[in-house]
Amino acid sequence: MSKFETESAPPRARREGGLATVEAPTAVNPDAAYAVPVALAIAGIGRSKGYQAMSADERYRRGLPHLASFKIGGRRLIRGRVLLAWLDALETGAGR
């Protein structure tokens, strides 16, 4: 562990065999903002499906509920409460 990392640092993507893998946290903090790879790992969905859900174009989403995100600088983030609400909407079939 480097001097800049702490044990409470958010999970980061790791490369294994050419593919990036992300360790998802065990619990979702509704007030936290997660990087897209971490949020998608929590949801258990792939990158393509995640960005499809974040699209503003309903036709491109193909029935998926909209997954709201925001940018700070060049980094796209997803709030924990938004991710949980999106997963609930998937479960109830909203957006279809």
Contacts in CASP RR format, 6 or more apart in sequence:
PFRMAT RR
TARGET T0000
AUTHOR 0000-0000-0000
METHOD contacts of the structure
MODEL  1
MSKFETESAPPRARREGGLATVEAPTAVNPDAAYAVPVALAIAGIGRSKG
YQAMSADERYRRGLPHLASFKIGGRRLIRGRVLLAWLDALETGAGR
1 7 0 8 1.000
10 25 0 8 1.000
10 34 0 8 1.000
10 35 0 8 1.000
10 38 0 8 1.000
11 22 0 8 1.000
11 23 0 8 1.000
11 24 0 8 1.000
11 25 0 8 1.000
11 38 0 8 1.000
11 41 0 8 1.000
12 22 0 8 1.000
13 20 0 8 1.000
13 21 0 8 1.000
13 22 0 8 1.000
13 37 0 8 1.000
14 20 0 8 1.000
14 21 0 8 1.000
14 22 0 8 1.000
14 23 0 8 1.000
15 21 0 8 1.000
20 37 0 8 1.000
22 37 0 8 1.000
22 38 0 8 1.000
22 40 0 8 1.000
22 41 0 8 1.000
23 41 0 8 1.000
24 38 0 8 1.000
24 41 0 8 1.000
24 42 0 8 1.000
24 44 0 8 1.000
25 38 0 8 1.000
25 42 0 8 1.000
28 42 0 8 1.000
28 80 0 8 1.000
28 83 0 8 1.000
28 84 0 8 1.000
29 80 0 8 1.000
30 79 0 8 1.000
30 80 0 8 1.000
30 81 0 8 1.000
30 84 0 8 1.000
31 79 0 8 1.000
31 80 0 8 1.000
31 81 0 8 1.000
32 79 0 8 1.000
32 80 0 8 1.000
33 70 0 8 1.000
33 77 0 8 1.000
33 78 0 8 1.000
33 79 0 8 1.000
33 80 0 8 1.000
34 42 0 8 1.000
34 77 0 8 1.000
34 78 0 8 1.000
34 79 0 8 1.000
34 80 0 8 1.000
34 83 0 8 1.000
35 75 0 8 1.000
35 76 0 8 1.000
35 77 0 8 1.000
35 78 0 8 1.000
36 47 0 8 1.000
36 50 0 8 1.000
36 51 0 8 1.000
36 54 0 8 1.000
36 69 0 8 1.000
36 76 0 8 1.000
36 77 0 8 1.000
36 78 0 8 1.000
37 47 0 8 1.000
39 78 0 8 1.000
39 80 0 8 1.000
39 83 0 8 1.000
40 46 0 8 1.000
40 47 0 8 1.000
40 50 0 8 1.000
42 83 0 8 1.000
43 50 0 8 1.000
43 83 0 8 1.000
43 86 0 8 1.000
43 87 0 8 1.000
45 53 0 8 1.000
49 64 0 8 1.000
50 67 0 8 1.000
52 60 0 8 1.000
52 61 0 8 1.000
52 62 0 8 1.000
52 64 0 8 1.000
53 61 0 8 1.000
53 64 0 8 1.000
53 65 0 8 1.000
53 66 0 8 1.000
53 67 0 8 1.000
53 86 0 8 1.000
54 66 0 8 1.000
54 67 0 8 1.000
54 68 0 8 1.000
54 69 0 8 1.000
54 76 0 8 1.000
55 61 0 8 1.000
55 66 0 8 1.000
56 66 0 8 1.000
63 95 0 8 1.000
63 96 0 8 1.000
64 90 0 8 1.000
64 95 0 8 1.000
65 86 0 8 1.000
65 89 0 8 1.000
65 90 0 8 1.000
65 93 0 8 1.000
65 94 0 8 1.000
65 95 0 8 1.000
66 86 0 8 1.000
67 78 0 8 1.000
67 82 0 8 1.000
67 83 0 8 1.000
67 86 0 8 1.000
68 78 0 8 1.000
68 79 0 8 1.000
68 82 0 8 1.000
68 86 0 8 1.000
69 76 0 8 1.000
69 77 0 8 1.000
69 78 0 8 1.000
69 82 0 8 1.000
70 76 0 8 1.000
70 77 0 8 1.000
70 79 0 8 1.000
71 77 0 8 1.000
89 95 0 8 1.000
END
